Amino acid sequence: MTGNLSVRDASGDVAALGELAAAALAFDAAEAPRLVARLAAPPADRRWTALATPDLDGAVLTSVSTRDPSIGHIDLLAVHPDARGAGRGRALVEAAQEWLRGEGVTTVRVAGNPPCYAWPGVDVRYTAAACLFESLGYEREQVAWNMTADLSDAACDERALADDVERLAGKGVAVRAVGPGDRAAVAAFVREEWNESWSWEAEQATGCHYASRDGEIIGFAAWGARPAWFGPMGTAPAARGLGVGGVLLRRCLAEMRAAGLASAQISWVGPLRFYSGAVGARAERVFWLYRRDLR
């Protein structure tokens, strides 16, 4: 019970939570059910829960960071449009904070909890959510952004991709789609070169491509670890400058287009110039990341 509003564990109500999210999240309605399903199937060692109002007209998904168990995350907050204005959002966030306190959390972030997250933070277009968190004492600590790649663009042209693959072959680099027998090796490469979070995403991805030279994996790119999103992607330091990253990126985007997608979200972008130059991607979604210490 939080204030005059009771909440219940809704972790098993994934389908209903997806329907609620689709109704509540105007800018993400189409993929909201799949995002909820993704959050409800995180790595096995993640502690998480979903709390909802009795009538399931409001819900919050929250989790504990695996990297630092003193940090908790508000992963998703949704209140049905017909139920807004009655304090449900505030009560749900407070209930999430209480659950996180019970898990030993001392700091709460409204930011993506890698490797399994919906967004980097609060999309600035969800202004009411930003206002709610600020009214509850959350401080804006960082800005992140996604880029959008138009999949009808010539960057996905199959002939150009074939030329790129042939060019790399001339440098001794082979480019392939990950098959059932390759996934573990690619995941191990990603874990060794980067981190466990990216490795998990590569394992979960719908599609993944990799480059190798002399039998050694030197780069990878994945898509679909989150619905309709590209990433992660990386090239080993010794192989940078060969153009491997651009080819892997375009192969993934071509595969996404073949799957019926019209555009791709490139999440939590660092190198704007690379994606802009390689595939004409544009910075489009901006996210505010919030933080609050629990007292």
PyMOL commands that set and color helices and strands:
alter all, ss='L'
color gray80, all
select helices_A, chain A and resi 14-24+32-39+81-83+88-102+127-135+154-156+158-169+183-193+196-204+237-239+244-258+272-279
alter helices_A, ss='H'
color red, helices_A
select strands_A, chain A and resi 8-9+48-52+58-64+71-79+107-110+122-123+139-150+173-177+207-213+216-223+229-235+263-266+282-293
alter strands_A, ss='S'
color yellow, strands_A
deselect
rebuild
show_as cartoon
